[in-house]
Every structure is written in C-alpha cells, then in structure tokens.
Amino acid sequence: MSIKARFVHTNLIAQDWRRVAQFYERVFGCRRVPPERKLRGKWLEDGTGISNAEIHGVHLLLPGYSEEGPRLEIFQYNHEEKRQGTEVNQPGYAHIAFAVEDVEAARDAVIAAGGGSVGEIVSTDIPGPG
C-alpha cells in the first residue's frame, strides 16, 4: 500500500551554495524562491544527528513549473565531511535531468558555467517516460 504523496524538492549539499545556485539560475533559468535559508537549532541537530549544525542556502524553482512546482534545494552546512571521489556507477544520487532543445549547446553552456561532462553525447530510443 502506498501513501498519498506529492514530490516537493531535491536537496543538494554544496561547498559553496551561492556558486551552485547561480549556476542553475544562469544555465537553466531556475528562479530563487525567497527567503534564503539560515537554519539552526536543536531541531536541526536532532534531525541530522550533527552537533551545532547550521545550514545556509536557497530554494530554486525549476523551469517549466508553476510557483508551487518542484524545487531544487541547495544547502551548505557550517561543517562538512570530506567525500571520496564520485563515479557515475556508484549507488546514490546520480543526476538531474533537464529537457533541452539542443543537447550540445546545453552541454557547452554547462561547461562554460563551471560544470562538467561525463562521456560522449549519444542518442538512442529508450521505451517509457523520460
């Protein structure tokens, strides 16, 4: 049995939340949803299991949706853990997909804005929804 649910946001933890937010605003046209988040307190420590946790960041409205649409939540903690290298075949968060008219131009814009690219641009038909 499934519960009644509605997708709200995806959370990204960044080393520099402002730089990451500006990237998504500039390249994909995401828009900030005020206010900027500056969160701390016992509730955050209890919820994360991190003593003295403090989070700063912002919500971005994803392109193509109404003001209530799903958002990208970009946060930065006051204390961060170092992360091992990331590979595309590791379990966990892998990517965010945006529909674009020109994939090559979009890749070039991502790279020009400080993003990266993995592999080659390929085209194939995969049955089912995107």
Helices and strands as residue ranges (DSSP letters): E 9-13, H 17-28, E 31-40, H 42-48, E 54-61, E 71-77, H 103-112
